[in-house]
Amino acid sequence: MQFGIFSVGDVTPDPTTGRTPTERDRIKAMVAIALKAEEVGLDVFATGEHHNPPFVPSSPTTMLGYIAARTERLVLSTSTTLITTNDPVKIAEDFAMLQHLADGRMDLMMGRGNTGPVYPWFGQDIREGINLAIENYALLHRLWREDVVNWEGKFRSPLQGFTSTPRPLDGVAPFVWHGSIRSPEIAEQAAYYGDGFFHNNIFWPADHTKRMVELYRSRYAHYGHGTPEQAIVGLGGQVFMRKNSQDAIREFRPYFDVAPVYGHGPSLEDFMDQTPLTVGSPQQVIEKTLAFREYAGDYQRQLFLMDHAGLPLKTVLEQLDLLGEEVVPVLRKEFAAGRPADVPDAPTHASLLAKKESEEVTVA
Amino acid sequence: MKLVVVSAGLSVPSSTRLLGDRLAAAAVRTAAEPVEVEVVELRDLAVEIAHNFTNGFPGRQLAAAIDAVTSADGLIVVTPVFSASYSGLFKSFFDVIEKDALAGLPVLIAATGGTARHSLVLEHALRPLFAHLRAVVVPTGVYAASEDWGAEGLNGRIERAAGELAALMQGLSGSRRSAGDDLAVVPFAEQLAALSSPAGG
């Protein structure tokens, strides 16, 4: 099982000091956080993609390419890549380039985005959001698998005799996750292709996550990719830890109360009760995270949101130390216990390459 | 059949709730088959409704109320008139319900106010709201001004409106899609095919 972090990349004033980082501070902080993730033994770093303030990560492959050059093992990913408003041809090219530079240490997650004006800013119509996700990905999927593509669709100019370069590393398309909080069409899309399905699992009650994951698993089996239990599931999660849980709550509350997404709403206690948010000791984080398996089944990737709402870099790095030293080693051991042997790990470049080679041998 | 009363009255006791109860009782009396009545008091849900706007999901009590409303066979909605329209709390409750969840649902609209001058609130505010939600609004709406509680006429309007609602519930019973299938999927091949123009592919 893979453990990692995902970042929204928000520039938010620290409510306890009033200090707002500059964009440069925040970008460099995201890189420092990614490097720290590798240092403390995590497996994945994923960045969001946004095209409006107060967010900085508009150009994920630039950032991930830079991080790739400074890491050895970390898998670089996105959370999410906007399949609706980016040209699928440019996604194919950018991420294939990243795949080569990172020696295959990458994958990506498709999403539709949550900011309405991004559609018109990029010349698209938000009412076509789902259809854009479906058609653009269908093209992207072909661009990585067919050397020469002839294509015509509803949303993009046609392609005649087009070859997306560079071709994917070793002829293996990057692994793709599809992220969605509430759209069954996206779970269905992920299942159809046998791709991964990621539920952000932060803002909504667990029961909702459970239903979306179950839908994806049953449709994954319907399309013949394996049993429902073998589908590739990723979950988000949000934690803040200190050795003593009361310290964690005291320190995190001012950030929670005014956080951009859920601030000025329910109390921290109510939100923890109703959603997967955990603020407390490492042991409490371990217990709550292990419980995800009860409603999502044995899954492949767990990403935590650690750097948001104005938390200073120093604090985030301390959180990563706790995550890497006290939480993840226990989670690895506990999640492995009782995990059926036929539940696969998250696909990597190496595993996809091995699968491709074995299929070629079979065909030959 | 299940009938749900949504009352946006704020005081206890509330004339808005009283009107809702009288309408419900009349509908139960008139209906050809047994009707089970559930009352949703929005006052009790005010904080969770506000939190739904900030969080994006309903708290437990609000989720139960939304389930009750969307799985009902008929709805009686009653609001006090505030600033020449339905109350903000009343509107907010319907704002946090999924947009198609009331489609085809028989609804009786009712309102209370201090004076009869606002009685057309039923026609210029409530009826358009439920038309937008694609509910089936019964022809008779019931408005009760303070003076109506001591005058003739209110009872007749209650009976007529409740009779219309009961008949509509009976007639439309079972015709709505079952609640809870919000995760129904269209098979992917159909989604893809719908995008392909005759020339595409």
Contacts between the chains, C-beta under 8 A, distances in Angstrom:
chain1	res1	chain2	res2	distance
A	130	B	191	7.9
A	131	B	191	8.0
A	131	B	194	8.0
A	131	B	195	5.8
A	134	B	188	7.9
A	134	B	191	5.5
A	134	B	192	6.3
A	134	B	195	6.4
A	135	B	192	7.9
A	135	B	195	5.1
A	138	B	192	6.3
A	152	B	197	7.8
A	152	B	199	6.4
A	152	B	200	4.6
A	152	B	201	6.9
A	153	B	195	6.9
A	153	B	196	7.8
A	153	B	200	5.7
A	154	B	195	5.4
A	154	B	197	6.6
A	154	B	200	6.9
A	184	B	182	7.8
A	184	B	183	4.4
A	184	B	184	6.8
A	184	B	185	4.8
A	185	B	185	6.8
A	185	B	186	7.1
A	185	B	191	6.5
A	187	B	183	7.9
A	187	B	185	7.4
A	188	B	185	4.5
A	188	B	186	7.4
A	188	B	187	7.4
A	188	B	188	5.2
A	188	B	191	7.4
A	189	B	188	6.0
A	189	B	191	7.7
A	191	B	188	7.6
A	192	B	188	3.8
A	192	B	189	7.7
A	203	B	55	6.8
A	203	B	56	5.7
A	203	B	57	6.9
A	204	B	56	7.3
A	204	B	57	5.0
A	205	B	57	6.2
A	208	B	57	7.2
A	211	B	183	5.8
A	212	B	183	7.0
A	215	B	183	5.3
A	215	B	185	6.9
A	219	B	185	6.8
A	262	B	54	6.3
A	262	B	55	5.5
A	263	B	54	7.5
A	264	B	54	5.9
A	265	B	50	7.9
A	265	B	51	5.0
A	265	B	54	3.3
A	265	B	55	5.3
A	266	B	51	4.8
A	266	B	54	7.6
A	266	B	55	6.6
A	266	B	59	7.4
A	270	B	51	8.0
A	270	B	59	7.5
A	271	B	55	7.6
A	274	B	57	7.8
A	274	B	59	6.6
A	274	B	60	7.4
